[in-house]
Amino acid sequence: MSAFSDGVFAVLITVLVLELRPPESPTFAALLALWPTWLSYAVSYVFIAIVWANHHHLMRYASETTPRLMWFNFAHLFSVSLLPLSTAWMAVSELAAQPVAFYAAVFFLVNATYVALLWDLVGRAPAGEVQPRERRIMRTRSIVTLATFAIAAGVALRFPVAGLAMCCCCLIVYLKPEVPDGEDEA
């Protein structure tokens, strides 16, 4: 299941990069004019990389592949597969309100399906395999980011750049999926 997921993530990054188009004019000004596209692409690339890293971290808790785990994983991969579409729409609209709100909603969906995976895998993990502090961090982080992505979608309808900035801020908390070494339980 992990190898299949890796393949899906690799395809999604490829699809994302295939959406990039060079400017029609051979000038730096023309390249700079495409800043919404480059920003959209960069945020999405980082988001997919973070999702992929966290997926790998989470899959280490999978001792067996159950039908429920497979369906949670398929739902998660489906939600991530919406990123190239939402990225392209946001980029061509030059960060218009509705495309950015949709983009934030996709972030919410990706995180919601990740939370389903998290609760299934960590909930089934043998006692002692996931430290209580790490469980708390995972739970708190998932609830806070779900709420923030939902709020970002709403904010984006009025202030698209602020909604996108809220999404970017949420990515920071997922840069390191595990509890730092030496900080398990005091």
N, C-alpha and C positions, 0 to 999 in steps of 0.2 A: 504494500500500500504506500509506503514511503517513497519507493522508486517511481511509482505511478504519479504521485503528487509532485515529485521533483520534475518529472517530464512536463506536467501541466504548467508549473511555475516557469520553466524554461520557455515553453511555447508562448506564455503570456508576455514575458519580457520581450520576446522576439516580435510578437504582434505589436506591442507598444512602440518599439523602435521603428518598425516599418511604417508607422503613421507619421514619422518625422519627414518633413519635406524641406528642401533648401529654398531660400528666397529666390524669387525670379530675377532679381537684379543682383549683379556681382559686387555689391558694396557692403561695408560693415553696417551702414545705416539700415539697409534692408534686413540684414541679419538681426540687428537690434530691434527692429520693428516686430520681429517674431517673438519677443520676450514672453508673451502669454503662453505660447506653444512650448518654449523651452522650460518655463517655470512649471507648467502642467506636467510635462514629461519628467522633469527632475523629481517632483514630489511623488508622482506615481511610481517611478523607478525605485525610489527610496522606500516607499510604502510596500511594494511587492517584495523588496529585499528583506524588510523587517518582518513581514508576514511569513516569508519563507524561513527565516532564521527562527522565529518563534514556533512555527509549525514543527521544525526539526527538534527543537527543545521539547516540545510537548509530546512528540511521538516516542520519545524515549520512555514514556510511561506506558506505552502500549505493549502489553504482554501477549495479547492475542487480538486478531482482527474479528470483531463481532459485526453482525449485520448493522447494528445501531451505529457503531463506530464508522463503518463504511459510509452510511448515509449522512452522518454528520460531516464526514470528510468531503463527500461529494457536494453537499450544500456549501461548505466552506470554499471549495474550489470553484463552484459556480459563482459565488459572490465575488471572488477575486477576478473571475473572467469578465466581469462587468467593468473593470477598471480601464481597459483600452477604449471602450466606447465612451465612458464618462470623461476620460481624459481628452479624447479627440473633440468631443462636443464642447467641453469647457475651453479648450485651446482655440478652436475656430470661432467661438463666440467672443473671444478676448475677455474672458472672465465675467460674462454676463450673469445676472442673478440666478435664473432658473438652472442653467447648466452647473453652476457652482453648488447650488443647493442639491442637485441630483448627485453630484460628485461626493458631497458630504454624506448624503443618504447611502451611497454605495460604501463609503468608509464605515458607516454605522452597520450596514448589513454584513460586511466582512468581519467586523469585530463581534457582532452578535453570533455569527456562525463559529467563530473562534471560541467564544465563550461556551457554546454548546460542546465543542470538542474538549475544551478545558475541563468543564464540569464532568463530562463522561470519563475522561482519562484519569484525571486527578481523583475523582470520586471513587474510581475502581482500583486505584493504586494501593498496593499493600501498605499496611500501617508502618510508619517510619520511613517510607520511601520519599515522601514529600513532607518536608519539615513544616510544622505549624506556621512558622513565620513566612515561609514561601507561599503557603496556601493563602494566608491573609493578604500578602502582597498581590498575588494573582487575582484574588476576589476583588480587592479594593480597586486595583488598576483597571480591571474589566468594567466595573460599574461606573467609575469616574469617566473612562473614555467613552463608553456607550452614551452616557448622558451628554458629554461634551460634543460628540459627533451629532447627536440629535439636535442639540441647541445650535450647533454650527450650521446645520441645514436650514433651520429657521432664520438665523441671523443672515445667512447668505442671500435670502430672498430680498432683504433690504440693503445689506452691506456685503456684497460678494467677497471683497478682498478680506474683510474681517472674518467671514465664515471660513475662507480658505486658510487664513492664518491660524484659526482655532484648530483646524484639522492638522496643520503642520506641528503645532505645539503638542498635540496628543501623540504624535509619532515619537517624540523624545522619550516618553515613558516606556516605550517598547524596544528601545535600542539594545537593551541588555535583558534578555528574557529571564535569566536566572538570578537568584539572590547572590550578591557578591560573596566571594569566598571569605570564610571566617566570620560571617555574620548570620549564621543559621539561627541559633537560639542562644541567648545569653544565659 
